[in-house]
Amino acid sequence: MESGRRPKRVANLIKEALGPILVREFQGGGSGLITVTRVEMTADLQTARVYLSFFGGVPEQEVFELIEQRTGYLRKCIASEVKLKYNPHLIFVRDPAPEYERRLDRLMEHLKDEDK
């Protein structure tokens, strides 16, 4: 999705701006954690694909749907913090990496147990 330095720099700015907003607006009473794991920008800087991970007691599906419903609000928040010619369209995606890592860990543990 990205090509060149500018999309990577803008993606990093959006990630830094969006992280605290998500924690403040969508992370409930101290249980669980919402993390922006990475942001990928299109070369024209019009679209940002935001990868999210949910840990702990966060009701993942419920919070994810709420974030998607409030995309317009989140775009406004980003626009006030990151000065760009165009305010990018945000696409939120669950990051599959944490689940993939957990499965690999379980497989490794299973293999260790079989060796014993």
Secondary structure, DSSP 8 states (H G I E B T S, - for coil): ---SHHHHHHHHHHHHHHHHHHHHHH--SSSSEEEEEEEEE-TTSSEEEEEEEEETT--HHHHHHHHHHTHHHHHHHHHHHS--SS--EEEEEE-SHHHHHHHHHHHHHHHHHHH-
